[in-house]
């Protein structure tokens, strides 16, 4: 289980690739420059720079090959190690020029584009403070202070812009996910949500009675649309959805499958209990005509098909097939009733 206090990237795979490239390129470049280019640094400082660079490269490799649990512990060290390596290189080479400081943008951009806002601002703060230490230690002059100011402002602005853009994209993504999960007309969940809930219920051991699927649609719905128009047909669907919701239990999942067909998933329900619930729905719809402001109410009835796992099926596809057959049994029998099929009709196919 992921520790709640550790940051989690917006997109794990993208962050892993980005972080790995950052670590390997920056670490490899730092090791190469420190080892091969004479820079007049002490042996101890050279060892510190190479050690930090190699550590960053190892972290980059781990980001690619490690599992999600280990990755969770590496997201923040990646940019922090980047800041540390860049500043150590600057201290070792006594280079505090703007061209050297600008490399601090790399870990800041990684954190701001991939990590939560709090982590991004932490990394930016570390980068600004570390840059200040570098500049004031190497060239405590007015020109260096101006460079420090420019670089710090650039880092803060970059973080602010990327964090705001990431938060906006996250809100849009959440909104799109919500729209994909909810039918805009009835407010019921979509079939994708129902299927996920059904697969989850079917995967649970059969110690709670099983899982029932109830399919229902409006009798003579085409006639309603043709007689009173599609806006009235939409009102019928909203009215039906409200009726089914009012008679639902806390664990039920009510979904609009399409057109005038709705579905009710009953986890932990026996076949007999599901049939009773379906009969109650038939009676409730019959007793609740669609009220209209200036016209007579429209009487409504529904046909319902009930299937049960494991009575009729052991997987979702067969459960849908059984419920659909049961629905057509109700229609052929005259509508306004509940239909079901014996278990052997489905399992033998």
N, C-alpha and C positions, 0 to 999 in steps of 0.2 A: 504494500500500500504506500502511495506517495506521501512523504511527510508534508503536512499542510503549510509549513513555513518556507519551503523551498520554491523558487520560481519555476514556472512551467512555460515553455515557449508557445507562441500562437500556433505554429505549425512545426511539429517535432522533426519531421524529415527535412524540411527546408532549413531549419535552424542547425541541424546536425551537419548538413552539407556546407552551409555558410561558415559555421564555426570551424569545421575541419580544414577548409581552405584557408581561413584566416590564420589558424594556428600553424599549419604546415608551411605556408608561404612566409609568414612573418618570422616564425621561429627558425626556419631554414636559412632565410636571408641574414638574420642576426648572427647565427652561428658562423655562417660563411664569412661575413664581414669581420666579425671579431677574431676569427682564427687566421684569416689570410691577409687582411689588410693591416699594416702596422699603424696603430693609433696611439701609441705611447701610454697605454693603460697598464696598471699594475697587474701582477699575476693573480692576486686575489680577486680584483675587480673583473678581470677577464673570465675567471672561473665562475663568478657569480652570474655574469651575463650569459655565458654558455649554458650554465645549469638551468637558469630560468627559461632560456630558449628551448632547450631539450625537453623540459617539463611541459612547455606549451605544446610542442610537437606531439608528445605522448598523449596529452589530453585531446588533441585533435584526432589522433588515431582512435582513441577510445570512444569519441563521439560517434564514429562510424561503425565500430564493431561491437560496442557495448549494448546491452539491453536497456529498456526504458528506465528500469529502476536505477541503474548506475548512472545513466545519462542525467537523471534528475539532480544528482550531486555535482554535475560538471558544468551546467549552464552558466552559473555565475563565475566560477573560476576561469572560464575561457576569456571573457573580456578583462577581468582583473589581472590575469597573468599577462595579457597583451599590454596593458598599461604598465605593469611592472617591468616587463622586458624592454619596452621602448624607453622608459625613464632610466633604467640601468645602463642601457646602451648610450644614452645621451650623457649621463654622468661619467661613464668610463671613457668616452671619446672627447669629453669636454665640449660637446656640441649642443648648444641651446638655440640654434637658429630656427627661424620659422619653418624652414624646409624639414628640419628634424622633428619639430613639434607637431607638424601636420599629420604625422603617422598615428597620432593619438585618435584621429578620426575613425580609424578602422575598428577598434574595440567599442568605441562609443556608438558607431553606426550599427554594429552587430547587436548590442544591447537594446538600442532604441527601436530597432526594426523587428526584433525577435522575442524579447523578454517583456514581462509586465512593466507597467510604468514605474513602480517603486524600484525595481531592479535597474531599469534604465537610468533613472536619476541617481541612483547610488554609484553606478559605474561612471557617469558623467562627473559627479562630484569628486570621485577618486582621481579621474583623469585631470581635472582642473587643479586639484591640490598637488598632485604629483608633478604636473607641469610647472606649477609655481615653485616647488622645491628645486626642480631642475634648473629653471631660469635663474632663480636667486642664488643658487649655489655656484653656477658656472659663470654667468655674466650679469652681476647685479648692477646694471646700468639702465639709463632711461630708455634707450632703444629696445633693450630686451624686455622691459616692462610693457612697452607698447605692443611688442610681438605677443607677449603673454596675454594681454587684454584682447587682442584680435582673435587669437586662437581660442581663448576661453569663451568669448561671445559666439564664435562659430560652433563650438561644441554644444553650448547650451541651446542655441537656436536649432541646430540639427536634431537634438534630442526632443525638443518641444514639438517641432513639426512632425517628426516620425511617430512620436507617442500619440499625438492628436489624430494623425492619419490612421494609426493602428486601432485606436479606440473607436473611431468612426466606422472603419471597416468591420470591426467586431460587432458593432451594433447593427450594421446592415446585414451581416451574415446571420446574426441571431434572428433578425426580422424575417429574412428569407426562409430560414429553417422553420420559424413559426408558421409562416404562410404555407409552406409545403406540408405542414403537419395538420392544418386545420382547414376544413371546407369553408369557404367564405360565405356561402349562403346560409347554411344551417348551424355553423359553429361546431359541428362534430369533427372528430379526428378523421384523417384520411385513411385509406386502406393500408398505406405503408405503415402507419402507426399501429393499426389493428393487427397486421401481419406480425410485426415485431412482438407485440404483446401476446399473440397466440403462440408463436414459436417459444417464447419464454414459458408460457403456461404449460405447453405440451412437453417441455423438457423436464418439468418437475415430476418427481416420482408420484405415482398414482396412489397417494395415501389420503387424499382430500375429496374424493368423489369423482375426480376427472375434470374435464373442461367441455363446456357446451358452446356451440355456435348457433345463433339464431339469425336467419335471414328473413327479411320482411320487405314487402313493397305494397304500394297503394293500389287497390283494386280499381280498374277502369281509369287509370291516371291519364291516358291519352284522351279519353272522353272529357275529363275535367279540363284539360288544356284546350281542346277544340271548342268546348261550350263556353267557358268563362275566360279563356285567354291564359297565356303563359305567366303573367304576373300572379294570377290566382293559383296557378299550379305551383309557383315558387312559394306562395303563402301556405299552401297545403304541406309542402315539404318542411318548412320551418315549424308549422304547427305539429306535424308528426314527430319531428326531432325533439321538440319540447315535451311532448307527451311521453316519448320513450325515456327521456332523461328523468322526468318526474317519477317514473316507476322503476328507475334503475337503483341498483345497490352500490355501495361504496367501492367495490372492487370491479364493477362492470366497465367494459369499454364499448362505447357506442360510436359507430362509424357510418359515414355515408360512402357507399361503394361507387355510386354513380347513378345518374338518372333519379328514379324514385326508389331505388333499392338501398335499404339500410341494413346494418348488421349489428348484432349485440353479442359480445363475447362474455361468457360467464365462467371465469376460472373458479375451480373448486366446487363445481356444481354437478350433481347427479343428473342422469337423463330425465328422471321423473320430475325433479325440481325445475329443470329447464322447461319442460313441457307445461308445468303449472305457470311459470313466469310468462311463457308465450301466450297461453290462454288469457292471462290477466291483461296482457297488452292488447289482444284482439278485442276484449270487452272494453278496455279503456278508450281505444280509438273509436269504437262504435258509439260509446257514450259521450264523445267529445267532438261534435261537429265543428267545422270551421266557421266561426262567427264572422259576419261581414257587417260593415257599418250601415249600409242602406239597402241591403238585400237579405233574402232568406239565408239561413245557415246552410252550408253544404255538408250533407251526411257523408261520412268517410268510413271505409272498411279496409282492412289489410289482410293479405294472405301471408302466412308465416311457415317457415320450414325450420325444423330443429334437428341438429345432429350432435352427437356426443362422442368424445374420445375418453376411454378406449372402446366404447360400445360399437361405434360405427367406423372408426378410423384410428390410426396411430400417428398420422402425420397431417400437416396442414392442408396439403393438396387434396387428400381423400376426405378430410373433414369438410372442406368447401363443397366438394362433389356431393357428399351425402346431404348437406344442408340444402344445396340447390335442387337435388332430386325431391327432397321433402317439400320444398316450396312449391314445386310443380304438382306434387300430389295434392296439396291444398287447393291450387288453382283448378285442377281438373275435377275436384270434388265439389266445386261450386263457389270457391273463394270465401272470404270472411271466416277463416278457420285456421287451425294449426295442422300441418302435415308432418309426417315422419316416415322413415323407411326402416324395415328390419335390418339388423346388422348384416345378415348373410347377403343381402342385395349388393352391398358395397364391397365387403371383404372378398367376395368370390371373384370380383372383377379385378 
